[in-house]
Structure formats: C-alpha cells, structure tokens
Amino acid sequence: MYRKHFGLARHPFAKDLAVKDLFASAAVTELEVRLRHLLDLPGIGLVTGEPGGGKTTICRKVVASLHSGLFRVFYVPLSLPAIPWLRSLLHRLEQLDGERQITLL
C-alpha cells in the first residue's frame, strides 16, 4: 500500500537491495569510513548499534567492495552466549588457518 502511495517500484528495505541503492546518511557514511580504516589495520572489528540502524547493511556494502582473494570475511552472531560465541569465532578462525589449531582456554 505504501509503495503505491509513494510511487515506489519495490520494497525499499529488502535484504537483497543493491549496495549502490543504499541511502548514505551521515551515520552510515561514518561507519563506512571507520570500517574502511579498519581494513588497513591488522585485527578484528566489532560493529554495535541500535536494531535496524543499518549495521549489517553497511558491512554488506563494504564486504561487496573487497577483493575476495585478499580478504576473508565472516559474521559471528552476538546472540549466542559467551562461550558458544567464542567457540564459533575460533571455528571460523581455524577455517582461515588450517595448519594451526586454535584452542579456547
């Protein structure tokens, strides 16, 4: 109903929205700049914020621009309790480096 009212051809908040079609608010632009800065540093990044604030969408935008041969990106949901979350993270890290076993102490 609202799409017809506003003359929209498709749902504006769809998960499959192309990254080129994203609205670049000041907060979104700031997050993107910070994520791109993180790419220049060795380490792990964590993005937090209010539900529906666009965290995953902007991460998706930045990831889509990365060279798949140079970067490995994975998501670990924070909805897990601490120990299962750490195990999930370690499992992903072991996938990146198959020669060494990483252990949770």
N, C-alpha and C positions, 0 to 999 in steps of 0.2 A: 504494500500500500504506500509506504513512504517513498519507495523508488519511483513510483509513478508521480507522486506529488512533487518530488524534487527533480524529476527528469533524469534519473539515473538508469543506465543501461544494465548495471549489475550490482550485486551486493557490495557495498564499499568496505566492509570489514571481513571479507572472505580470507580464509587461511592461504589460499592459492593466489592472492593478489601479487602481481608482479612488483618486484622491488622498485622499478622505475616509476610506479604509480603511487608510491607512498608519500604522504604529506610530511614535509620537512619542518616540523615545529622547532622552536629554539631548543627545547629539551632533547628532542630526537637528534638534532644536529650535534649537540654537545656530547651525547652518548656515543654517537658515531665517531666523533673526533677522538674521544678517550679510548674507544676500542681500537682504532687505527694506531694510536700511540702505543697501546699495549702490544701490538704486533711487532714493534721494534725492540721490545724488551723480552728477555727470557723469563718465563714464569707462567703463572696461572692467573686468569681473570675471573672475577665474580661480579655479576650484574644483579642488583637488587632494586626493588621499587614496588609501587602500588600495583595491584592486579589491574590488568587492562592498560597499563601505561605504555606498552609497546616494546618491552624488553626483548622478547623473543623475535618480534618483527625486525627490529634493528639489528639484532645478532644475525638473523637470516640474511639481511641486506649486506652486512659486512662479509659474512661467510661466502655469499654468492660472488663476491668480487675477488676472492682469494684463488691463487693458483693451487689446484688440488695436489700437485706434485711437491709443493713446498710446505703446505700446511695440512695438519690433521686436526679436525675439529670434532668434538663430541660434546653432547649435553648429558649432564648427570642431574636428575631431578632432585630438588631440595625438599620434596615432600616426604622423602624417606627419613626414618630415624637415623641418628648419627652413625652408628656402627655399620648398618647396611649401606648408608650413603658412602662411607669411606671405602667399604669393600667394592662397591660399584665403581668408584673412582679408580681404585687400584687395578681392578679388572680391565678398565679401559686403558690405563697406562701400560699394563702388561701387553695389551694388543699392539701398542705402539713400539714396544721394545721386546721382541720375542726372545732375545738372547738372555735377558736377565729376569729373574723372578723378583717381584716387588712384594714385600710382606708387610702386613699391618701388625704393628707391635702393640 
